[in-house]
Amino acid sequence: MVGYKNLWKLLIDKDIKKRDLLKVTGISPATLTKLNKGENLNTDILVRICNALKCTSSDIMKIVPDDNAPSSK
């Protein structure tokens, strides 16, 4: 699973509202909903967000272990 808590913190630190993120990146409200739910996104979307915020992917997301994922044993 992917977590976007880093993105929300970065927006707060840069004093950017979610609606402003939509404007500068051109992403849709549906994509913002996916971000809020921690769902997977196309890498193109992540690149647009990183370019707009002048950051890297690790600044906006992290991989969260899935408790239901099969073990690698």
Distance bins in CASP14 RR format, pairs under 12 A and 6 or more apart:
PFRMAT RR
TARGET T0000
AUTHOR 0000-0000-0000
RMODE 2
METHOD distances of the structure
MODEL  1
1 37 0 0 0 0 0 1 0 0 0 0 0
1 38 1 0 0 1 0 0 0 0 0 0 0
1 39 0 0 0 0 1 0 0 0 0 0 0
1 40 0 0 0 0 1 0 0 0 0 0 0
1 61 0 0 0 0 0 1 0 0 0 0 0
1 62 0 0 0 0 1 0 0 0 0 0 0
1 63 1 0 0 1 0 0 0 0 0 0 0
1 64 1 0 1 0 0 0 0 0 0 0 0
1 65 1 0 0 1 0 0 0 0 0 0 0
1 66 1 0 1 0 0 0 0 0 0 0 0
1 67 0 0 0 0 1 0 0 0 0 0 0
1 68 0 0 0 0 1 0 0 0 0 0 0
1 69 0 0 0 0 1 0 0 0 0 0 0
2 34 0 0 0 0 1 0 0 0 0 0 0
2 35 0 0 0 0 1 0 0 0 0 0 0
2 37 0 0 0 0 0 1 0 0 0 0 0
2 38 1 0 1 0 0 0 0 0 0 0 0
2 39 1 0 0 1 0 0 0 0 0 0 0
2 40 1 0 0 1 0 0 0 0 0 0 0
2 41 1 0 0 1 0 0 0 0 0 0 0
2 43 0 0 0 0 0 1 0 0 0 0 0
2 45 0 0 0 0 0 1 0 0 0 0 0
2 46 0 0 0 0 1 0 0 0 0 0 0
2 57 0 0 0 0 0 1 0 0 0 0 0
2 58 0 0 0 0 0 1 0 0 0 0 0
2 60 0 0 0 0 0 1 0 0 0 0 0
2 61 1 0 1 0 0 0 0 0 0 0 0
2 62 1 0 0 1 0 0 0 0 0 0 0
2 63 1 0 0 1 0 0 0 0 0 0 0
2 64 1 0 0 1 0 0 0 0 0 0 0
2 65 0 0 0 0 0 1 0 0 0 0 0
2 66 0 0 0 0 1 0 0 0 0 0 0
3 9 0 0 0 0 0 1 0 0 0 0 0
3 34 0 0 0 0 0 1 0 0 0 0 0
3 35 0 0 0 0 1 0 0 0 0 0 0
3 36 0 0 0 0 0 1 0 0 0 0 0
3 37 0 0 0 0 1 0 0 0 0 0 0
3 38 1 0 1 0 0 0 0 0 0 0 0
3 39 0 0 0 0 1 0 0 0 0 0 0
3 40 0 0 0 0 0 1 0 0 0 0 0
3 41 0 0 0 0 0 1 0 0 0 0 0
3 46 0 0 0 0 0 1 0 0 0 0 0
3 57 0 0 0 0 0 1 0 0 0 0 0
3 58 0 0 0 0 0 1 0 0 0 0 0
3 60 0 0 0 0 1 0 0 0 0 0 0
3 61 1 0 1 0 0 0 0 0 0 0 0
3 62 1 0 1 0 0 0 0 0 0 0 0
3 63 1 0 0 1 0 0 0 0 0 0 0
3 64 1 0 1 0 0 0 0 0 0 0 0
3 65 0 0 0 0 0 1 0 0 0 0 0
3 66 0 0 0 0 0 1 0 0 0 0 0
4 10 0 0 0 0 1 0 0 0 0 0 0
4 11 0 0 0 0 0 1 0 0 0 0 0
4 18 0 0 0 0 0 1 0 0 0 0 0
4 21 0 0 0 0 0 1 0 0 0 0 0
4 31 0 0 0 0 0 1 0 0 0 0 0
4 32 0 0 0 0 0 1 0 0 0 0 0
4 33 0 0 0 0 0 1 0 0 0 0 0
4 34 0 0 0 0 1 0 0 0 0 0 0
4 35 1 0 1 0 0 0 0 0 0 0 0
4 36 1 0 0 1 0 0 0 0 0 0 0
4 37 0 0 0 0 1 0 0 0 0 0 0
4 38 1 0 1 0 0 0 0 0 0 0 0
4 39 0 0 0 0 1 0 0 0 0 0 0
4 40 0 0 0 0 0 1 0 0 0 0 0
4 41 0 0 0 0 1 0 0 0 0 0 0
4 45 0 0 0 0 0 1 0 0 0 0 0
4 46 0 0 0 0 1 0 0 0 0 0 0
4 49 0 0 0 0 1 0 0 0 0 0 0
4 57 0 0 0 0 0 1 0 0 0 0 0
4 58 0 0 0 0 0 1 0 0 0 0 0
4 59 0 0 0 0 0 1 0 0 0 0 0
4 60 1 0 0 1 0 0 0 0 0 0 0
4 61 1 0 1 0 0 0 0 0 0 0 0
4 62 0 0 0 0 1 0 0 0 0 0 0
4 63 0 0 0 0 0 1 0 0 0 0 0
4 64 0 0 0 0 1 0 0 0 0 0 0
5 11 0 0 0 0 0 1 0 0 0 0 0
5 12 0 0 0 0 0 1 0 0 0 0 0
5 35 0 0 0 0 0 1 0 0 0 0 0
5 36 0 0 0 0 0 1 0 0 0 0 0
5 38 0 0 0 0 1 0 0 0 0 0 0
5 59 0 0 0 0 0 1 0 0 0 0 0
5 60 0 0 0 0 1 0 0 0 0 0 0
5 61 0 0 0 0 1 0 0 0 0 0 0
5 62 1 0 0 1 0 0 0 0 0 0 0
5 64 0 0 0 0 1 0 0 0 0 0 0
6 12 0 0 0 0 0 1 0 0 0 0 0
6 13 0 0 0 0 0 1 0 0 0 0 0
6 35 0 0 0 0 0 1 0 0 0 0 0
6 38 0 0 0 0 0 1 0 0 0 0 0
6 46 0 0 0 0 0 1 0 0 0 0 0
6 49 0 0 0 0 0 1 0 0 0 0 0
6 50 0 0 0 0 0 1 0 0 0 0 0
6 53 0 0 0 0 0 1 0 0 0 0 0
6 55 0 0 0 0 1 0 0 0 0 0 0
6 56 0 0 0 0 0 1 0 0 0 0 0
6 57 0 0 0 0 1 0 0 0 0 0 0
6 58 1 0 0 1 0 0 0 0 0 0 0
6 59 1 0 1 0 0 0 0 0 0 0 0
6 60 1 0 1 0 0 0 0 0 0 0 0
6 61 1 0 0 1 0 0 0 0 0 0 0
6 62 1 0 0 1 0 0 0 0 0 0 0
6 63 0 0 0 0 0 1 0 0 0 0 0
6 64 0 0 0 0 0 1 0 0 0 0 0
7 13 0 0 0 0 0 1 0 0 0 0 0
7 14 0 0 0 0 0 1 0 0 0 0 0
7 16 0 0 0 0 0 1 0 0 0 0 0
7 18 0 0 0 0 1 0 0 0 0 0 0
7 21 0 0 0 0 1 0 0 0 0 0 0
7 25 0 0 0 0 0 1 0 0 0 0 0
7 27 0 0 0 0 0 1 0 0 0 0 0
7 32 0 0 0 0 0 1 0 0 0 0 0
7 34 0 0 0 0 0 1 0 0 0 0 0
7 35 1 0 0 1 0 0 0 0 0 0 0
7 36 0 0 0 0 1 0 0 0 0 0 0
7 38 0 0 0 0 1 0 0 0 0 0 0
7 41 0 0 0 0 0 1 0 0 0 0 0
7 45 0 0 0 0 0 1 0 0 0 0 0
7 46 0 0 0 0 1 0 0 0 0 0 0
7 49 1 0 0 1 0 0 0 0 0 0 0
7 50 0 0 0 0 1 0 0 0 0 0 0
7 52 0 0 0 0 0 1 0 0 0 0 0
7 53 0 0 0 0 1 0 0 0 0 0 0
7 55 0 0 0 0 1 0 0 0 0 0 0
7 56 0 0 0 0 0 1 0 0 0 0 0
7 57 0 0 0 0 0 1 0 0 0 0 0
7 58 0 0 0 0 0 1 0 0 0 0 0
7 59 1 0 0 1 0 0 0 0 0 0 0
7 60 1 1 0 0 0 0 0 0 0 0 0
7 61 1 0 0 1 0 0 0 0 0 0 0
7 62 0 0 0 0 1 0 0 0 0 0 0
8 14 0 0 0 0 0 1 0 0 0 0 0
8 16 0 0 0 0 0 1 0 0 0 0 0
8 17 0 0 0 0 0 1 0 0 0 0 0
8 18 0 0 0 0 1 0 0 0 0 0 0
8 21 0 0 0 0 0 1 0 0 0 0 0
8 32 0 0 0 0 0 1 0 0 0 0 0
8 35 0 0 0 0 1 0 0 0 0 0 0
8 36 0 0 0 0 1 0 0 0 0 0 0
8 38 0 0 0 0 0 1 0 0 0 0 0
8 49 0 0 0 0 0 1 0 0 0 0 0
8 53 0 0 0 0 0 1 0 0 0 0 0
8 59 0 0 0 0 0 1 0 0 0 0 0
8 60 0 0 0 0 1 0 0 0 0 0 0
8 61 0 0 0 0 0 1 0 0 0 0 0
9 16 0 0 0 0 0 1 0 0 0 0 0
9 53 0 0 0 0 0 1 0 0 0 0 0
9 55 0 0 0 0 0 1 0 0 0 0 0
9 59 0 0 0 0 1 0 0 0 0 0 0
9 60 0 0 0 0 1 0 0 0 0 0 0
9 61 0 0 0 0 0 1 0 0 0 0 0
9 62 0 0 0 0 0 1 0 0 0 0 0
10 16 0 0 0 0 1 0 0 0 0 0 0
10 18 0 0 0 0 0 1 0 0 0 0 0
10 21 0 0 0 0 1 0 0 0 0 0 0
10 49 0 0 0 0 1 0 0 0 0 0 0
10 50 0 0 0 0 0 1 0 0 0 0 0
10 52 0 0 0 0 0 1 0 0 0 0 0
10 53 1 0 0 1 0 0 0 0 0 0 0
10 54 0 0 0 0 0 1 0 0 0 0 0
10 55 1 0 0 1 0 0 0 0 0 0 0
10 56 0 0 0 0 0 1 0 0 0 0 0
10 57 0 0 0 0 0 1 0 0 0 0 0
10 58 0 0 0 0 0 1 0 0 0 0 0
10 59 1 0 1 0 0 0 0 0 0 0 0
10 60 1 0 0 1 0 0 0 0 0 0 0
10 61 0 0 0 0 0 1 0 0 0 0 0
11 17 1 0 0 1 0 0 0 0 0 0 0
11 18 1 0 0 1 0 0 0 0 0 0 0
11 19 0 0 0 0 0 1 0 0 0 0 0
11 20 0 0 0 0 1 0 0 0 0 0 0
11 21 1 0 0 1 0 0 0 0 0 0 0
11 22 0 0 0 0 0 1 0 0 0 0 0
11 24 0 0 0 0 0 1 0 0 0 0 0
11 25 0 0 0 0 0 1 0 0 0 0 0
11 32 0 0 0 0 0 1 0 0 0 0 0
11 35 0 0 0 0 0 1 0 0 0 0 0
11 49 0 0 0 0 1 0 0 0 0 0 0
11 52 0 0 0 0 0 1 0 0 0 0 0
11 53 1 0 0 1 0 0 0 0 0 0 0
11 55 0 0 0 0 0 1 0 0 0 0 0
11 59 0 0 0 0 0 1 0 0 0 0 0
11 60 0 0 0 0 1 0 0 0 0 0 0
12 18 0 0 0 0 0 1 0 0 0 0 0
12 21 0 0 0 0 0 1 0 0 0 0 0
13 53 0 0 0 0 0 1 0 0 0 0 0
13 55 0 0 0 0 0 1 0 0 0 0 0
13 59 0 0 0 0 0 1 0 0 0 0 0
13 60 0 0 0 0 0 1 0 0 0 0 0
14 20 0 0 0 0 1 0 0 0 0 0 0
14 21 0 0 0 0 1 0 0 0 0 0 0
14 24 0 0 0 0 0 1 0 0 0 0 0
14 52 0 0 0 0 0 1 0 0 0 0 0
14 53 1 0 0 1 0 0 0 0 0 0 0
14 54 0 0 0 0 1 0 0 0 0 0 0
14 55 0 0 0 0 1 0 0 0 0 0 0
14 59 0 0 0 0 0 1 0 0 0 0 0
14 60 0 0 0 0 0 1 0 0 0 0 0
15 21 0 0 0 0 0 1 0 0 0 0 0
15 53 0 0 0 0 0 1 0 0 0 0 0
16 22 0 0 0 0 0 1 0 0 0 0 0
16 23 0 0 0 0 1 0 0 0 0 0 0
16 24 0 0 0 0 1 0 0 0 0 0 0
16 25 0 0 0 0 0 1 0 0 0 0 0
16 49 0 0 0 0 0 1 0 0 0 0 0
16 52 0 0 0 0 1 0 0 0 0 0 0
16 53 1 0 0 1 0 0 0 0 0 0 0
16 54 0 0 0 0 0 1 0 0 0 0 0
16 55 0 0 0 0 0 1 0 0 0 0 0
16 60 0 0 0 0 0 1 0 0 0 0 0
17 23 0 0 0 0 1 0 0 0 0 0 0
17 24 0 0 0 0 0 1 0 0 0 0 0
17 32 0 0 0 0 0 1 0 0 0 0 0
18 24 0 0 0 0 0 1 0 0 0 0 0
18 25 0 0 0 0 0 1 0 0 0 0 0
18 27 0 0 0 0 0 1 0 0 0 0 0
18 29 0 0 0 0 1 0 0 0 0 0 0
18 31 0 0 0 0 0 1 0 0 0 0 0
18 32 1 0 0 1 0 0 0 0 0 0 0
18 33 0 0 0 0 0 1 0 0 0 0 0
18 35 0 0 0 0 1 0 0 0 0 0 0
18 36 0 0 0 0 1 0 0 0 0 0 0
18 49 0 0 0 0 0 1 0 0 0 0 0
19 25 0 0 0 0 0 1 0 0 0 0 0
19 26 0 0 0 0 0 1 0 0 0 0 0
19 27 0 0 0 0 0 1 0 0 0 0 0
19 29 0 0 0 0 1 0 0 0 0 0 0
19 32 0 0 0 0 1 0 0 0 0 0 0
20 26 0 0 0 0 0 1 0 0 0 0 0
20 27 0 0 0 0 0 1 0 0 0 0 0
20 32 0 0 0 0 0 1 0 0 0 0 0
20 52 0 0 0 0 1 0 0 0 0 0 0
20 53 0 0 0 0 0 1 0 0 0 0 0
21 27 1 0 0 1 0 0 0 0 0 0 0
21 28 0 0 0 0 0 1 0 0 0 0 0
21 29 0 0 0 0 0 1 0 0 0 0 0
21 31 0 0 0 0 1 0 0 0 0 0 0
21 32 1 0 0 1 0 0 0 0 0 0 0
21 35 0 0 0 0 1 0 0 0 0 0 0
21 36 0 0 0 0 0 1 0 0 0 0 0
21 45 0 0 0 0 0 1 0 0 0 0 0
21 48 0 0 0 0 1 0 0 0 0 0 0
21 49 1 0 0 1 0 0 0 0 0 0 0
21 50 0 0 0 0 0 1 0 0 0 0 0
21 52 1 0 0 1 0 0 0 0 0 0 0
21 53 0 0 0 0 1 0 0 0 0 0 0
21 60 0 0 0 0 0 1 0 0 0 0 0
22 28 1 0 0 1 0 0 0 0 0 0 0
22 29 1 0 0 1 0 0 0 0 0 0 0
22 30 0 0 0 0 0 1 0 0 0 0 0
22 31 0 0 0 0 1 0 0 0 0 0 0
22 32 1 0 0 1 0 0 0 0 0 0 0
22 33 0 0 0 0 0 1 0 0 0 0 0
22 35 0 0 0 0 0 1 0 0 0 0 0
22 45 0 0 0 0 0 1 0 0 0 0 0
22 48 0 0 0 0 0 1 0 0 0 0 0
22 49 0 0 0 0 0 1 0 0 0 0 0
22 52 0 0 0 0 0 1 0 0 0 0 0
23 29 0 0 0 0 0 1 0 0 0 0 0
23 32 0 0 0 0 0 1 0 0 0 0 0
23 48 0 0 0 0 0 1 0 0 0 0 0
23 52 0 0 0 0 1 0 0 0 0 0 0
24 48 0 0 0 0 1 0 0 0 0 0 0
24 49 0 0 0 0 1 0 0 0 0 0 0
24 50 0 0 0 0 0 1 0 0 0 0 0
24 51 0 0 0 0 1 0 0 0 0 0 0
24 52 1 0 1 0 0 0 0 0 0 0 0
24 53 0 0 0 0 1 0 0 0 0 0 0
24 54 0 0 0 0 0 1 0 0 0 0 0
25 31 0 0 0 0 1 0 0 0 0 0 0
25 32 0 0 0 0 1 0 0 0 0 0 0
25 35 0 0 0 0 0 1 0 0 0 0 0
25 41 0 0 0 0 0 1 0 0 0 0 0
25 44 0 0 0 0 0 1 0 0 0 0 0
25 45 1 0 0 1 0 0 0 0 0 0 0
25 46 0 0 0 0 1 0 0 0 0 0 0
25 47 0 0 0 0 1 0 0 0 0 0 0
25 48 1 0 1 0 0 0 0 0 0 0 0
25 49 1 0 1 0 0 0 0 0 0 0 0
25 50 0 0 0 0 1 0 0 0 0 0 0
25 51 0 0 0 0 1 0 0 0 0 0 0
25 52 1 0 1 0 0 0 0 0 0 0 0
25 53 0 0 0 0 1 0 0 0 0 0 0
25 60 0 0 0 0 0 1 0 0 0 0 0
26 32 0 0 0 0 0 1 0 0 0 0 0
26 44 0 0 0 0 0 1 0 0 0 0 0
26 45 0 0 0 0 1 0 0 0 0 0 0
26 48 1 0 0 1 0 0 0 0 0 0 0
26 49 0 0 0 0 1 0 0 0 0 0 0
26 51 0 0 0 0 0 1 0 0 0 0 0
26 52 0 0 0 0 1 0 0 0 0 0 0
27 33 0 0 0 0 0 1 0 0 0 0 0
27 34 0 0 0 0 1 0 0 0 0 0 0
27 35 0 0 0 0 1 0 0 0 0 0 0
27 41 0 0 0 0 1 0 0 0 0 0 0
27 42 0 0 0 0 0 1 0 0 0 0 0
27 44 0 0 0 0 1 0 0 0 0 0 0
27 45 1 0 1 0 0 0 0 0 0 0 0
27 46 0 0 0 0 0 1 0 0 0 0 0
27 47 0 0 0 0 0 1 0 0 0 0 0
27 48 1 0 0 1 0 0 0 0 0 0 0
27 49 1 0 0 1 0 0 0 0 0 0 0
27 51 0 0 0 0 0 1 0 0 0 0 0
27 52 0 0 0 0 1 0 0 0 0 0 0
28 34 0 0 0 0 1 0 0 0 0 0 0
28 35 0 0 0 0 0 1 0 0 0 0 0
28 41 0 0 0 0 0 1 0 0 0 0 0
28 42 0 0 0 0 0 1 0 0 0 0 0
28 45 0 0 0 0 1 0 0 0 0 0 0
28 48 0 0 0 0 0 1 0 0 0 0 0
29 35 0 0 0 0 0 1 0 0 0 0 0
29 36 0 0 0 0 0 1 0 0 0 0 0
30 36 0 0 0 0 0 1 0 0 0 0 0
30 37 0 0 0 0 0 1 0 0 0 0 0
30 39 0 0 0 0 0 1 0 0 0 0 0
30 41 0 0 0 0 0 1 0 0 0 0 0
30 45 0 0 0 0 0 1 0 0 0 0 0
31 37 0 0 0 0 0 1 0 0 0 0 0
31 38 0 0 0 0 0 1 0 0 0 0 0
31 39 0 0 0 0 1 0 0 0 0 0 0
31 40 0 0 0 0 0 1 0 0 0 0 0
31 41 1 0 0 1 0 0 0 0 0 0 0
31 42 0 0 0 0 1 0 0 0 0 0 0
31 44 0 0 0 0 0 1 0 0 0 0 0
31 45 1 0 1 0 0 0 0 0 0 0 0
31 46 0 0 0 0 0 1 0 0 0 0 0
31 48 0 0 0 0 1 0 0 0 0 0 0
31 49 0 0 0 0 1 0 0 0 0 0 0
32 38 0 0 0 0 0 1 0 0 0 0 0
32 39 0 0 0 0 0 1 0 0 0 0 0
32 41 0 0 0 0 0 1 0 0 0 0 0
32 45 0 0 0 0 0 1 0 0 0 0 0
32 49 0 0 0 0 0 1 0 0 0 0 0
33 39 0 0 0 0 1 0 0 0 0 0 0
33 41 0 0 0 0 0 1 0 0 0 0 0
34 40 1 0 0 1 0 0 0 0 0 0 0
34 41 1 0 1 0 0 0 0 0 0 0 0
34 42 0 0 0 0 1 0 0 0 0 0 0
34 45 0 0 0 0 1 0 0 0 0 0 0
34 46 0 0 0 0 0 1 0 0 0 0 0
34 49 0 0 0 0 0 1 0 0 0 0 0
34 61 0 0 0 0 0 1 0 0 0 0 0
35 41 1 0 0 1 0 0 0 0 0 0 0
35 42 0 0 0 0 0 1 0 0 0 0 0
35 45 0 0 0 0 1 0 0 0 0 0 0
35 46 0 0 0 0 1 0 0 0 0 0 0
35 49 0 0 0 0 1 0 0 0 0 0 0
35 60 0 0 0 0 1 0 0 0 0 0 0
35 61 0 0 0 0 1 0 0 0 0 0 0
38 60 0 0 0 0 0 1 0 0 0 0 0
38 61 0 0 0 0 1 0 0 0 0 0 0
38 62 0 0 0 0 0 1 0 0 0 0 0
38 63 0 0 0 0 0 1 0 0 0 0 0
38 64 0 0 0 0 1 0 0 0 0 0 0
38 66 0 0 0 0 0 1 0 0 0 0 0
39 45 0 0 0 0 0 1 0 0 0 0 0
39 61 0 0 0 0 0 1 0 0 0 0 0
40 46 0 0 0 0 0 1 0 0 0 0 0
40 61 0 0 0 0 0 1 0 0 0 0 0
40 63 0 0 0 0 0 1 0 0 0 0 0
40 66 0 0 0 0 0 1 0 0 0 0 0
41 47 0 0 0 0 0 1 0 0 0 0 0
41 48 0 0 0 0 0 1 0 0 0 0 0
41 49 0 0 0 0 1 0 0 0 0 0 0
41 50 0 0 0 0 0 1 0 0 0 0 0
41 57 0 0 0 0 0 1 0 0 0 0 0
41 60 0 0 0 0 0 1 0 0 0 0 0
41 61 0 0 0 0 1 0 0 0 0 0 0
42 48 0 0 0 0 1 0 0 0 0 0 0
42 49 0 0 0 0 0 1 0 0 0 0 0
43 49 0 0 0 0 0 1 0 0 0 0 0
43 50 0 0 0 0 1 0 0 0 0 0 0
43 57 0 0 0 0 1 0 0 0 0 0 0
43 61 0 0 0 0 0 1 0 0 0 0 0
44 50 0 0 0 0 0 1 0 0 0 0 0
44 51 0 0 0 0 0 1 0 0 0 0 0
45 51 0 0 0 0 0 1 0 0 0 0 0
45 52 0 0 0 0 0 1 0 0 0 0 0
45 57 0 0 0 0 0 1 0 0 0 0 0
45 60 0 0 0 0 0 1 0 0 0 0 0
45 61 0 0 0 0 0 1 0 0 0 0 0
46 52 0 0 0 0 0 1 0 0 0 0 0
46 53 0 0 0 0 0 1 0 0 0 0 0
46 55 0 0 0 0 0 1 0 0 0 0 0
46 56 0 0 0 0 0 1 0 0 0 0 0
46 57 1 0 1 0 0 0 0 0 0 0 0
46 58 0 0 0 0 0 1 0 0 0 0 0
46 59 0 0 0 0 0 1 0 0 0 0 0
46 60 1 0 0 1 0 0 0 0 0 0 0
46 61 1 0 0 1 0 0 0 0 0 0 0
47 53 0 0 0 0 0 1 0 0 0 0 0
47 55 0 0 0 0 0 1 0 0 0 0 0
47 56 0 0 0 0 0 1 0 0 0 0 0
47 57 0 0 0 0 1 0 0 0 0 0 0
47 60 0 0 0 0 0 1 0 0 0 0 0
47 61 0 0 0 0 0 1 0 0 0 0 0
48 55 0 0 0 0 0 1 0 0 0 0 0
48 57 0 0 0 0 0 1 0 0 0 0 0
48 60 0 0 0 0 0 1 0 0 0 0 0
49 55 0 0 0 0 1 0 0 0 0 0 0
49 56 0 0 0 0 0 1 0 0 0 0 0
49 57 0 0 0 0 1 0 0 0 0 0 0
49 59 0 0 0 0 1 0 0 0 0 0 0
49 60 1 0 1 0 0 0 0 0 0 0 0
49 61 0 0 0 0 1 0 0 0 0 0 0
50 56 1 0 0 1 0 0 0 0 0 0 0
50 57 1 0 1 0 0 0 0 0 0 0 0
50 58 0 0 0 0 1 0 0 0 0 0 0
50 59 1 0 0 1 0 0 0 0 0 0 0
50 60 1 0 0 1 0 0 0 0 0 0 0
50 61 0 0 0 0 1 0 0 0 0 0 0
51 57 0 0 0 0 0 1 0 0 0 0 0
51 59 0 0 0 0 0 1 0 0 0 0 0
51 60 0 0 0 0 0 1 0 0 0 0 0
52 59 0 0 0 0 0 1 0 0 0 0 0
52 60 0 0 0 0 0 1 0 0 0 0 0
53 59 1 0 0 1 0 0 0 0 0 0 0
53 60 1 0 0 1 0 0 0 0 0 0 0
53 61 0 0 0 0 0 1 0 0 0 0 0
54 60 0 0 0 0 0 1 0 0 0 0 0
55 61 0 0 0 0 0 1 0 0 0 0 0
56 62 0 0 0 0 0 1 0 0 0 0 0
57 63 0 0 0 0 0 1 0 0 0 0 0
63 69 0 0 0 0 0 1 0 0 0 0 0
65 71 0 0 0 0 0 1 0 0 0 0 0
65 72 0 0 0 0 0 1 0 0 0 0 0
END
